[in-house]
Amino acid sequence: MDPKVINRKDARGVPVSSCTPQSLDHYETALYRFQSYFGDPTEVLAEALKEDPEFVMGHVFNASAMLMMSERQYLPAIVDSIRAAEDLSHKANDRERLMTRAARQWMEGDWTGACVTWDRVLADHPTDALALQCGHLTDFYTGDSVNLRDRVGRVIGRWNKDMPGYSYVLGMQAFGFEECNHFERAEETARAALAIEPRDGWSVHAAVHVMEMQNRYQEGQRFLREREDDWAPDNGFAFHNWWHLALFHMEEGDFAGALALYDQQILPEPSDVSLQLVDASALLWRLTLQGVDTASRWKTLADLWSDKTATENGYYAFNDLHAIMALVGAGRIDEAREVRAAVKVAATINPTLTRAMSEQVGLPACDGFIAFAEGRYEDAVDALLPIRSIANRFGGSNAQRDVLTQTLLSSAIRAGNAGLAANLVGERTVHKPFSPLTKRFAKQQGGIVATERAA
Ligand SMILES: [Fe+2]
């Protein structure tokens, strides 16, 4: 090892090799930003690398943070960062070499392999906050609810409340509990995290997911509004918590309120961040299913997606579907078909996991939404019905994937498929019995039953 390089330890006892103590300070700041979504970690990493170009974790963290955006556009910069880290491999410690390998695996499309490698890091360094969060976010991107819960569960016993960032670990665990339908434990854990760090937007989010799944839409609105000063201002994740607030408004039947949040908070100005555009598409789509006039907004949103599709098409099927929603929403079916064609290619040539995501869920979902937009509602049913129980394989949360069920239900109603529509309304009534949105679907479904009886 280079004599200048010292193996230091971060604030959680994880070894980080660096030439200067300042590198480690920058690493800690970047980690806080990554965990809290307050500020851009890559900015502070750039500073660290300016001062210490041989700071291995600076390069690895930089690559990892960009990978977690789930966009192809960052790949050239990611490749540069990974190569820089690999060139410094002789100066790196074992943990850093594994972290570099995980980043390369993710970059090459082996997302499962990356998760395994992060687990190896965590076996030696259970308090490695970067490895844990990268694994957690990838579990989200791959819809792996068991690991959303258990990757954190494997190590949380090695953490304690005095370690910096402990609340964020609890927040991840809370979200994992929620995605596995352990709602009580999820809420209890999220609230424990918030008692430590009220400004933890991921823990706010975990609690809000519980309220979404338990149909507590009025309480959810109050919960978010009362804590707004903690999770909203200057937070890079706020758009998603605003999206959840809009869902609560929709559940209550307040479509104007949901639309106002779209305009003022979810997409108040043009953005090129896929994660944000995904939420924008998903909300407009749900509103459109309810007959709300969203036409002008679809055009703006379709333009934003259209600027990205040449680069992003076929990279991540979950994003592709949301691009298609915007394009068909704006009446640009031909462009939507181009995205669909790219998903078809991805279903053939992508590396293992992203190929399966595209093939098994992405492609039928794209077909279903295009069919719906073209008024071929039976075709939409045929495409969407078989993927409902495996839709987690293309990522996102249970709440996000509800857009598939809502579209299937609307398709069944519009196709006059009374039996399926009744069953889907029945299912929804079990989960959300008092929701005005459920009653609205029930009324639409009742309409086709009445029409059948009259015929
Ligand atoms: Fe969410």
Residues whose N, C-alpha, C, O or C-beta is under 5 A from the ligand:
A	BS01	LIG	S397
